[in-house]
């Protein structure tokens, strides 16, 4: 698989396998050797080029090419990336993009244009690795989101967390507004980790990749605000969250 180049992506002549994907604390914190290749997928040309420029100014980003939403899946198939920033307004296309990225071990950051419940729940339904708001986007928030994802955390801006809490207090009974806004798949993961299954065992049980299982577990812990699996399992048992999905 090729390594994406920010300037001449279609003519990239890097050797196959030249770039080794690394998502570790050392990699994302290194300012000596830029490590990350980040793909930006956005409907708006000005927005995606602006994001690419911001990313290329970060010391730990190696390259940050951009493409339209329609081109994202094919880009992920041809080139090697570490992270993907995708416009959450892509609707159903976002699901295909996230699945394609997940299959390749690429972490996904959803770019939200607003904090409406509809926008948040739509993006959350595809189990992305983190969220960032377009209205608060700057070098600091962008860098923080990427570094947190690199550490295995789930970037969650306060504005989005506030809306999630509001959803919990609402009377809306739609499945996606279940306790802690867990999706059906995340609720299933909560049941499995509460039964003592490891990430690898969860992956085998659900027939997904190890990375996918790890991401689902991280999402569950973040949404429940639990520091670890044991705490999440104890809370789920105590509050009756281990029933049917």
C-alpha positions as CSV (number, residue, x, y, z in Angstrom):
1,X,0.0,0.0,0.0
2,X,1.3,3.5,-0.9
3,X,2.1,6.3,1.4
4,X,0.0,9.4,0.7
5,X,1.8,12.6,-0.2
6,X,0.3,16.0,0.5
7,X,1.5,17.7,-2.7
8,X,1.4,15.1,-5.4
9,X,-0.9,12.4,-4.2
10,X,-1.7,10.7,-7.6
11,X,2.0,10.7,-8.6
12,X,3.4,9.5,-5.3
13,X,6.4,7.3,-6.1
14,X,7.2,6.1,-2.6
15,X,8.1,2.4,-2.5
16,X,5.5,0.0,-1.4
17,X,5.5,-0.5,2.4
18,X,8.1,2.3,2.9
19,X,6.0,3.9,5.6
20,X,5.3,1.9,8.7
21,X,2.1,2.9,10.5
22,X,2.7,3.8,14.1
23,X,0.1,4.9,16.6
24,X,2.0,5.1,19.9
25,X,2.7,7.7,22.5
26,X,6.2,8.1,21.2
27,X,5.0,8.5,17.6
28,X,2.5,11.2,18.2
29,X,4.6,13.1,20.7
30,X,7.7,13.1,18.6
31,X,8.7,16.5,17.1
32,X,11.9,15.2,15.5
33,X,10.5,12.8,13.0
34,X,7.0,13.6,11.7
35,X,5.1,10.3,11.9
36,X,1.4,10.6,11.1
37,X,-0.3,10.6,7.7
38,X,-3.8,12.1,8.0
39,X,-6.4,12.0,5.3
40,X,-9.0,14.8,5.3
41,X,-12.4,14.0,3.6
42,X,-14.7,17.0,3.3
43,X,-17.4,18.2,1.0
44,X,-16.2,21.8,1.0
45,X,-13.0,22.5,-1.0
46,X,-11.9,25.5,1.1
47,X,-12.5,23.6,4.4
48,X,-10.5,20.5,3.3
49,X,-7.6,22.5,2.0
50,X,-7.6,24.6,5.1
51,X,-7.5,21.5,7.3
52,X,-4.7,20.1,5.3
53,X,-2.7,23.3,5.8
54,X,-3.3,23.2,9.5
55,X,-2.3,19.6,9.8
56,X,0.9,20.1,7.8
57,X,2.0,22.8,10.2
58,X,1.9,20.3,13.1
59,X,5.3,18.8,14.0
60,X,4.1,15.2,14.3
61,X,2.2,15.1,11.0
62,X,4.1,13.7,8.1
63,X,1.5,14.4,5.4
64,X,-2.1,15.5,5.2
65,X,-3.7,15.1,1.8
66,X,-7.4,15.8,1.3
67,X,-10.2,14.6,-0.9
68,X,-13.9,14.8,-1.4
69,X,-16.2,12.5,0.5
70,X,-16.8,10.5,-2.7
71,X,-13.1,9.9,-3.1
72,X,-12.4,8.9,0.5
73,X,-13.0,5.1,0.3
74,X,-10.8,4.6,-2.8
75,X,-8.1,6.8,-1.2
76,X,-8.1,4.5,1.8
77,X,-7.8,1.5,-0.4
78,X,-4.9,2.8,-2.4
79,X,-2.8,4.7,0.2
80,X,-1.7,4.1,3.7
81,X,-3.0,6.5,6.4
82,X,-2.9,6.6,10.2
83,X,-5.9,8.8,10.8
84,X,-8.9,10.1,8.9
85,X,-10.8,13.4,9.6
86,X,-14.2,13.1,7.9
87,X,-17.1,15.6,7.6
88,X,-19.9,14.1,9.6
89,X,-22.4,15.7,7.2
90,X,-21.6,12.8,4.8
91,X,-24.7,11.0,6.1
92,X,-24.7,7.4,4.9
93,X,-21.4,7.8,3.1
94,X,-19.8,8.3,6.5
95,X,-20.7,4.7,7.4
96,X,-18.9,3.3,4.3
97,X,-15.9,5.5,4.9
98,X,-15.6,4.6,8.6
99,X,-15.9,0.9,7.9
100,X,-13.2,1.1,5.2
101,X,-10.9,3.0,7.6
102,X,-11.5,0.6,10.4
103,X,-10.7,-2.4,8.3
104,X,-7.3,-0.9,7.6
105,X,-6.6,0.2,11.2
106,X,-7.1,3.9,10.5
107,X,-8.5,5.9,13.4
108,X,-11.4,8.2,12.5
109,X,-12.1,11.7,13.8
110,X,-15.6,13.1,13.0
111,X,-15.8,16.8,12.2
112,X,-19.1,18.1,13.5
113,X,-20.5,21.4,12.1
114,X,-22.9,21.8,15.1
115,X,-23.8,20.3,18.4
116,X,-27.4,19.3,17.5
117,X,-28.5,16.0,18.9
118,X,-29.1,14.8,15.3
119,X,-25.5,15.5,14.2
120,X,-24.0,13.9,17.3
121,X,-26.1,10.8,17.3
122,X,-25.6,10.3,13.5
123,X,-21.8,10.4,13.9
124,X,-21.8,8.3,17.1
125,X,-23.8,5.6,15.3
126,X,-20.7,4.8,13.2
127,X,-18.5,4.4,16.3
128,X,-15.8,6.9,15.2
129,X,-12.7,7.3,17.4
130,X,-13.4,10.9,18.4
131,X,-15.1,14.2,17.7
132,X,-14.1,17.7,17.0
133,X,-16.2,20.8,16.4
134,X,-15.7,22.8,13.2
135,X,-16.7,26.1,15.0
136,X,-13.9,25.6,17.6
137,X,-11.3,24.3,15.2
138,X,-7.8,25.7,15.6
139,X,-4.3,24.4,15.8
140,X,-4.6,23.7,19.6
141,X,-7.9,21.8,19.4
142,X,-6.8,19.9,16.3
143,X,-3.5,18.9,17.8
144,X,-5.1,17.9,21.1
145,X,-7.7,15.7,19.3
146,X,-5.0,13.9,17.3
147,X,-2.7,13.4,20.3
148,X,-5.6,12.0,22.4
149,X,-6.6,9.6,19.6
150,X,-3.0,8.5,19.4
151,X,-3.0,7.6,23.1
152,X,-6.2,5.6,22.6
153,X,-8.5,8.2,24.2
154,X,-11.7,9.5,22.7
155,X,-11.6,13.3,22.0
156,X,-14.9,14.7,23.2
157,X,-15.4,18.5,23.2
158,X,-17.3,19.8,26.2
159,X,-20.1,21.1,24.0
160,X,-20.8,17.6,22.7
161,X,-20.5,16.1,26.2
162,X,-23.1,18.6,27.4
163,X,-25.5,17.6,24.6
164,X,-25.0,13.9,25.5
165,X,-25.9,14.6,29.1
166,X,-29.0,16.5,28.0
167,X,-30.0,13.5,25.9
168,X,-29.7,11.2,28.9
169,X,-32.1,13.4,30.8
170,X,-34.6,13.6,27.9
171,X,-37.6,11.4,27.5
172,X,-36.7,10.4,24.0
173,X,-36.7,6.6,23.9
174,X,-34.9,6.0,20.6
175,X,-32.3,3.2,20.8
176,X,-29.4,5.6,20.2
177,X,-30.4,7.6,23.3
178,X,-30.2,4.5,25.5
179,X,-28.2,5.0,28.8
180,X,-25.0,6.9,28.1
181,X,-26.1,7.1,24.4
182,X,-24.5,3.6,23.8
183,X,-25.3,2.3,20.3
184,X,-26.6,-1.3,20.1
185,X,-23.1,-2.6,19.2
186,X,-21.5,-0.7,22.1
187,X,-24.2,-2.1,24.5
188,X,-23.2,-5.5,23.3
189,X,-19.6,-4.7,23.9
190,X,-20.5,-3.6,27.5
191,X,-22.2,-6.9,28.1
192,X,-19.1,-8.8,26.8
193,X,-16.5,-6.8,28.8
194,X,-18.7,-7.2,31.9
195,X,-18.5,-10.9,31.3
196,X,-14.7,-10.6,31.5
197,X,-13.9,-11.0,27.8
198,X,-10.7,-9.4,26.6
199,X,-10.6,-7.1,23.5
200,X,-9.3,-10.1,21.4
201,X,-12.2,-12.3,22.7
202,X,-14.7,-9.5,22.0
203,X,-13.3,-9.2,18.5
204,X,-13.7,-12.9,17.8
205,X,-17.2,-13.0,19.3
206,X,-18.4,-10.1,17.2
207,X,-16.3,-11.1,14.2
208,X,-14.6,-7.7,13.9
209,X,-10.9,-6.6,14.0
210,X,-9.0,-6.3,17.3
211,X,-8.7,-2.6,16.5
212,X,-12.5,-2.4,16.1
213,X,-13.1,-4.1,19.5
214,X,-10.6,-1.8,21.2
215,X,-12.3,1.3,19.7
216,X,-15.7,0.1,20.8
217,X,-14.4,-0.5,24.4
218,X,-12.8,2.9,24.4
219,X,-16.1,4.5,23.3
220,X,-18.0,2.7,26.0
221,X,-15.6,3.8,28.8
222,X,-15.6,7.4,27.5
223,X,-19.4,7.6,27.3
224,X,-19.9,6.1,30.7
225,X,-17.0,8.2,32.1
226,X,-15.4,5.1,33.7
227,X,-11.6,4.9,34.2
228,X,-11.4,1.2,33.4
229,X,-13.4,-1.9,32.4
230,X,-13.9,-3.1,36.0
231,X,-15.5,0.2,37.0
232,X,-17.8,0.1,33.9
233,X,-18.8,-3.5,34.6
234,X,-19.6,-2.8,38.2
235,X,-21.6,0.3,37.3
236,X,-23.5,-1.6,34.6
237,X,-24.4,-4.4,36.9
238,X,-25.4,-2.0,39.7
239,X,-27.7,0.0,37.5
240,X,-29.2,-2.8,35.4
241,X,-27.5,-2.0,32.1
242,X,-26.8,-5.6,31.2
243,X,-30.3,-6.5,30.1
244,X,-31.4,-6.8,26.5
245,X,-30.2,-4.3,23.9
